[in-house]
Amino acid sequence: MATRQPIASGRVGIGLRLPHVSEIAATRPELGFLEVHAENYMVETPALDRLLELRRDHPVSLHGVALSLGSAEALDRDHLLRFSALVERVEPALVSEHLAWAAIGGAYLNDLLPLPYTEASLELFCRHVDEAQEALGRRLLIENPSSYFRYRHSTIPEAEFLTEVAVRTGCGILCDVNNIYVSASNFGFEPLAYLEALPIAAIGEIHLAGHHAAEDVDVLIDHHGSRVAKPVWELYAAALRRFGPVPTLVEWDTNLPALEVLLDEARHAEELVDVQRCVDAP
Amino acid sequence: MCSDVSMLLELQMRLRRAILGGDSGEIVAAIQGDGLDPAARVGIYRHHAFATLGDALQSTFPVLCRLVDKRFFAYAAHEYLREHPPHARCLAEYGADFADFLANFTPCEQLPYLADIARFEWALNIAATVREVTALQAEALAAIPPGEAAYVALRLQPSLTYLASPWPIDAIWQANQENEVPPIDLARGGTSLQIRRAGEAVAWRRLDPGTFAFRTALADGLVLAAAMSAATLKDLAFDLTEALQQVFADGLAVGFVISPAQENRQ
């Protein structure tokens, strides 16, 4: 059994999608790490064997999408146990989940649904993060979601809410700069101010992805199906200035292109990390 | 604080109903417009949920989708999703009762074999997502006293499904792997299939009526004596010794128990 491989400072990884697996195994491209959706590997498909092989050469990050930490009911213990078993098997460098909810009353809606940001939801969310970290035996990174609506009764700004979760539970933060950009555009807030409200020490990973404009309404959609947009690259550069060389992931989940396109995006991200290193060098 | 959590629960149940039921009336008052109709904002989440869950069903039931065309499949999937949203968090495990839903879905009445195609694709999905475990060797039964052998119930590989249909579902499925689907004679009759994991692949084969009845009975947990009776009803010449040897040779058995009925028999 190989032991856990850490991700080197400032390295960039890509989301591992099935159509790219054999090419990655054959060509072993220079990659900081591979990230997978945990739920895709909780069944015994050959893809799990491929992942266990690839993890010998690449650090792996497990990204959960269905733990539903924001649900106003008990966490799904069965799912938490399966997640925990996968963590034990894969020994990932990073484990992450979302500031969101996805299931209620026995129905899993397969979406990252928004929470109202109130003192009550903060307490509930922190309790669930504590429970998950305890069950997984690992520190979680919690990702800021992209949102398409806000609740009228929210009283706490999202960045402040996320910061408080990190303070109370000791979890880290996965800062998705595309999500910040999308939400900022949808609600008219300043994305740089959001970045500046996040605590530097808690940032454990950055996500980059593509978005597009909805066809029928004036809303940006985080679809993970295109190259990273120019203003998101600019926001990423600002994030590197603030947070330093944090491991970064290029996500691409729909309209999957050739592997080379993802590698090209990853190279561009590494160039920005290098530029920031030069600026920071004494 | 307790009432705050119950208020949050009520809010989440309302959003769930708005997404699955299609009516945002209960939730819009809680949502800030931010320059847009709140119902349109909820619609973005609804669209995402139905699109991604529909895609998940399509990837589990690709031949079914091809048989009815994408638009009809999306419609059937939509109706199914509303009534049977997933419970499990792994999308590969969603769709266990899609076949039963289709069997009672009026718009599918003209295609009576659809539900069995769905059952077949679900069995393929089970085989693709469940690993086989170490098979039991026939010698393991040697220590059982002869008088108790008839009361042994075998446990079979967890990836196995036995499926019988009055339609040639395997031929329909196979034909739909081609770009140009060759004609299928639906009148050629039904089929009795064993579907299982084979290494990293999925394999199925047709079984004769006696073997199918025997193995189905074993899979249902029946003791050897009862499984033999079931097989003999289908095939008077059924040979238990040979059938049992074949079960072990095929690596189907993974364990056994002596039925409690045997202990009570004394």
Interface residues (C-beta under 8 A of the other chain):
Chain A: E39 N40 M42 V43 E44 T45 P46 D49 A66 L67 S68 S71 A72 E73 D76 H79 R82 W101 A102 A103 I104 G105 G106 A107 Y108 L109 N110 D111 L113 L115 P116 T118 E119 A120 S121 E123 L124 Y148 F149 R150 Y151 R152 H153 N186 F187 G188 A214 D216 V217 D218 V219 I221
Chain B: M1 D4 V5 S6 M7 L8 L9 L11 Q12 M13 L15 R16 I19 L20 A29 A30 I31 Q32 D34 G35 L36 P38 A40 R41 V42 I44 Y45 H48 A49 T52 L53 A56 P85 P86 H87 A88 R89 C90 L91 A92 E93 A128 T129 V130 R131 E200
